[in-house]
Amino acid sequence: MFLLGIDIGTSSIKVSVVRTLDQKCIASVQYPDEETGIKSVKTGWAEQSPSDWWFHTQQAIVQLNATKKFDPKAIAAIGIAYQMHGLVVVDKDQNVLRDSIIWCDSRAVEIGENAFDEIGHEKALSSLLNSPGNFTASKLAWVKQNEPGIYQSIDKIMLPGDFIAMKLTGEITTSISALSEGIFWDFKKEEISKEVMRHYGFAEHLIPHVNPLFSAHGYVQEEIAEKLSLTPGIPVSYKSGDQPNNALSLNVLKPGEVAATAGTSGVIYGVSEGLAYDKQSRVNTFAHVTYTNKQKHTGILLCINGTGSMYRWARNTFAPDKSYTELNALAATAKIGSKGLTVLPFGNGAERMLNNKYTGAQILGIDLNLHGQAEIFRAVQEGIAFSFRYGLDIMRENGMKPQVIRAGKSNLFLSDLFVQTFVDVTGIPVELYENDGSVGAALGAGIGAGIFKTTEEAFVNQQMIKSIAPENTDAYEEVYQAWKVILEKALAN
């Protein structure tokens, strides 16, 4: 018996099949080969087509089946992980009404700030655990204000994973975790926030039926099953945003445990017990995958928009002929501090940890006689690591004191240089694991379908690949403090 995990990323769709007997990944496919683009009609806008996600998902599953490493008919359940905070809107016939306004879109920042002021800062933070910011609810408010014809046609709103589940099953559901990441959930009253719905003037019918996160969110339709060689009627038994799901994939389920990712965006995600929040909403709190009325496990999330996206831009601009592996090796030949070259990687929309300011990505201190590709790519990796440290210090202010951080060996964590720099700059050891988002989604499906009786059972065979300890904390502390001064000057402008 097998489980199918689907990860709806910004750059591509990844699908994996996991064997239930030993929780081992049997096969994985990523589609398309080239990174999916982001439509940006105006500065700060970011959209993608849900129809593209669905097409890519189908192609990925077909290619996965073609590996012949498993029997598709033996897949018992499906789990979905997805890029968080995106807005998908459909009419009563489940037709998509517009492209999705995705996570890094900044157009609704002012709308969210006005809502924060009018609802009241203390009231919003204590109930929503966040400012409305530019999250899903504020994005919907933008559509209501600027595209009233589309708004009037909306039957249901969804997050990206809800949309893929709808295409598989024909049903639309949501969960407390999903509603919390959209800033629709009132944690005090344990219900959809009346304050948010009233402030924005949203009709209640727009919100899908709320299901437990680990439960059947629908069953695969016969025509879809036939197209994808699946068994009709198997459940989509798990849906989660990519960061709570990444934490699940790393077995980060208990208070005090911390996970990190460095894909298109960079995230540190720590599990907390209770309803904690940052008064400036620089880091955000959402319901974790294990959140229940009795067990209030929340995830404190630090998000940096410009991490992998910064590294990709640098590669495409300065060394498009080199692979990431070659660039990592080249960067490792430069010295700590990159001979004074400094990178601020904040060029992918307003950054919540910078109070929703947008500095733009910056490369500073270029010496035409001193700096080459090695220094550029080391400085980019250092700038990204420094941004993690800056955010981690905010999390420390809010009571999160990680002793170790778990990460999947993927994206920037494939770079030995980046991992060591991250550890040296933060002063916290990192444990690397093989699991990724699609594998985590598959394991989540097994939990939701009752194939694994407990979350612990799903991870009984998980093994750490490597542990990395700090080596150059003193050298990097000086470089980091100089980087921080430059950042604060940019923020003051």
Beta strands, then each sheet from edge to edge (+ up, - down):
strand 1: 2-8
strand 2: 13-19
strand 3: 25-31
strand 4: 47-48
strand 5: 75-82
strand 6: 88-90
strand 7: 100-101
strand 8: 156-158
strand 9: 173-174
strand 10: 185-186
strand 11: 191-192
strand 12: 209-210
strand 13: 236-241
strand 14: 258-262
strand 15: 266-273
strand 16: 284-287
strand 17: 297-304
strand 18: 342-344
strand 19: 362-364
strand 20: 405-408
strand 21: 430-433
strand 22: 464-468
sheet 1: 3+ 2- 1+ 5+ 13+
sheet 2: 4+ 7-
sheet 3: 6+ 8-
sheet 4: 9+ 12+
sheet 5: 10+ 11-
sheet 6: 16+ 17- 15+ 14- 20- 21- 22+
sheet 7: 18+ 19-
end
